C-alpha cells in the first residue's frame, strides 16, 4: 500500500546515519560544538586548579570581599556574603565570562554567540549560586533546629525575638534567590526558543532533501522543541548535581564523624558518603537494566504515529487516501506498539517507585544507632539528613532522570536519522533571516523561464 513506501525507505536508511559529521542539533546553535564543550571542560579543570593553588594569592590582590563582604557577628557567625564568599562568587563570575570572550571570534557561529555562549555560562552561574544557597541553608538548619530543640525541652528559654530573628535571616537570603531563579526561568525559556529557532531553520534550508522523509514536518516542528527542552533540562540538572557533589561531599564527610556506627557494619570513616554512593549506584544499575528496551520502543512509537498522521494528512486533500483498510492497519500498528510500551513501563515503574521510596529510608537506617544513643541533636540530625539527601540525589541523577533520558534517546535517534538525508557539504543556515536560508529556496526552486516571444 502507498503508506508503506515512506516507512520502508526510512527502515532501509536506518543503517546509513552519518556519525562522522557533527549534528546540526548542536552546531546550528553552538560554535564548533566539539571544540566548545571540550574547551569548557578543560577550562573548568584549569580554573579549579588555580583556585586551590594560587587562589589565596589572587584573593589578596583582586578580591572585593573587604569592600562588599558582611562581617561576622555573634548572631550571624557565618553570613552568606562573608568576605571569603564574596571572593568565591567574584572568581566564579570572572572565570565564567572570561571563557566567553574568544568564542566571539572562533567557532563560526557569531549569530548565536550571546545566547549559546554567554547564555549557557549565565545559566551555569545561576545553578552554582543556587547550590551555594543550599549549602548555606544546610548550616542554618543546624542552628535553627537546635534553637527549636532548646525551646521545646526548656520552656521560655528562647525568646520570640530570637526565633523571628532566625526566620528573618533566612528570608534575606531566600527572597533574592527566588527572584534570581524566576528571572533565570524566564531567561531559559527564551534560550530554548532561540535554540529551537536555530535548528528549525537549519532543517528548513535543507527542506528539498527532507520533505519526503516520513514525518518530516513533525521532526522540524515538534522534535526540535523537545530536543532543546530535554537537553537543557538534563544538562542543567547534571551540572547542578556535579556542583552539589563538589560542595556537599566534603560537608557530608565531615558530618559523618557524628555517626557512631552503621547498622550491621560498625564504624566507618565517611560512612554516609559511602552509603549514599552505594544506594545511588544500585538504583542507577537497576533502572538501566530494567529500562534497557524503552528507548527503542519510544523511537518505534514515533515512527508508527508518524505513518498514521501522514496518511490522515494525505486524506485531507486526496479522496483515494485514508481508506478504511489503510487506517485500520496503521492504527493497529500504533496500538501494538503502545501496548508493548505499557507492558515494559509496568515492570520499569515497579522497580522505579520501589527504589525511590525505599531510598527515603536509607539515611534513617544509617543514622539509627546514632539516633537511639542520643549522639545527634535535632539540628545536627537535620544537617546530616539534608546533606545526605543532596549527595544521594546527585549520585542518583541518572536513576532519577531515566525516563527523561529514554525520551531524549528516542528524539535524538529520530533527528539523527532525519539529518542523514542531508548532503555532507550542505550550507549551515541557522535563522529565518539568514541569507543562506533565503537563498536556498531560490537555489532549489529556480524561476520558470520566460516564454519565447511570438514570431
Secondary structure as UniProt FT lines:
FT   HELIX           3..13
FT   HELIX           14..16
FT   HELIX           24..27
FT   TURN            28..29
FT   HELIX           33..53
FT   HELIX           55..62
FT   HELIX           65..68
FT   TURN            77..78
FT   TURN            80..81
FT   HELIX           83..101
FT   HELIX           102..104
FT   HELIX           110..112
FT   HELIX           114..119
FT   HELIX           120..153
FT   TURN            155..156
FT   HELIX           160..205
FT   HELIX           207..210
FT   TURN            211..212
FT   TURN            214..215
FT   HELIX           216..218
FT   HELIX           219..223
FT   HELIX           224..255
FT   HELIX           256..258
FT   TURN            263..265
FT   TURN            269..270
FT   HELIX           271..290
FT   TURN            291..293
FT   HELIX           294..317
FT   TURN            319..320
FT   HELIX           324..359
FT   TURN            360..361
FT   HELIX           362..366
FT   HELIX           368..372
FT   TURN            373..374
FT   HELIX           378..395
FT   HELIX           397..400
FT   HELIX           402..419
FT   TURN            420..421
FT   TURN            424..425
FT   TURN            432..433
FT   HELIX           435..444
//
